[in-house]
Amino acid sequence: MSGIVIIIILGVIVYYAHKNGFTTSATDKKIGGVCAGIATKFNMAPNVVRVLTVLAGLISGGFVLVLYLLLWVALPRR
């Protein structure tokens, strides 16, 4: 049951990220450009978003890694 809830939450996050104009960066990327795209959207430094993503990934037990991969696939390139 909790797996279904996690899948629904991931789907909602990806849907709203795509709907609100998030993109991945084609130029400033280390892996997929997701963190650079988020940093551009919020007018932040990409390295700050990358560090926060790694910390959140360690704390969440892999949830953020799965979310990153889904965003990498689902978001358009800029």
C-alpha positions in Angstrom: 0.0 0.0 0.0 2.8 2.4 0.8 4.4 1.7 -2.5 1.3 2.9 -4.3 1.3 6.1 -2.3 4.9 6.8 -3.2 4.2 6.2 -6.9 1.3 8.6 -6.7 3.4 11.3 -4.9 6.2 11.0 -7.4 3.7 11.3 -10.3 2.1 14.4 -8.8 5.5 16.0 -8.3 6.6 15.3 -11.8 3.3 16.5 -13.3 3.4 19.8 -11.4 7.1 20.4 -12.2 6.4 19.9 -15.9 3.2 22.1 -15.7 5.0 25.0 -14.0 7.7 25.3 -16.6 10.7 23.4 -15.0 13.3 22.3 -17.6 16.6 20.5 -17.5 19.7 22.4 -18.5 21.5 21.3 -21.7 24.6 23.4 -21.0 25.2 23.4 -17.2 24.8 19.8 -16.3 26.8 17.3 -14.3 24.6 14.3 -14.7 21.2 15.2 -16.2 20.8 18.9 -15.8 17.9 18.7 -13.4 19.6 20.6 -10.6 20.7 23.3 -12.9 17.2 23.7 -14.3 15.7 23.9 -10.8 18.4 26.5 -9.9 17.6 28.6 -13.0 13.9 28.5 -12.1 14.5 29.7 -8.5 17.4 32.0 -9.4 19.9 30.1 -7.3 23.4 28.8 -7.8 23.4 25.3 -9.3 26.0 24.0 -6.9 23.8 24.9 -3.9 20.9 22.9 -5.4 23.2 20.0 -6.2 24.5 19.9 -2.6 20.9 20.1 -1.2 19.9 17.3 -3.6 22.7 15.0 -2.4 21.8 15.8 1.3 18.1 15.2 0.6 19.0 11.9 -1.2 21.0 10.7 1.8 18.2 11.6 4.3 15.3 10.3 2.2 16.7 6.8 1.6 16.6 7.0 -2.2 13.3 8.8 -2.7 15.1 11.9 -4.1 17.2 9.7 -6.4 14.1 8.2 -7.9 12.5 11.7 -8.2 15.7 13.0 -9.9 15.6 10.2 -12.5 11.9 10.7 -13.2 12.5 14.5 -13.7 15.4 13.8 -15.9 13.2 11.7 -18.2 10.1 13.8 -18.0 11.2 17.4 -18.2 12.0 19.1 -21.5 15.5 20.3 -22.3 16.3 24.1 -22.3 
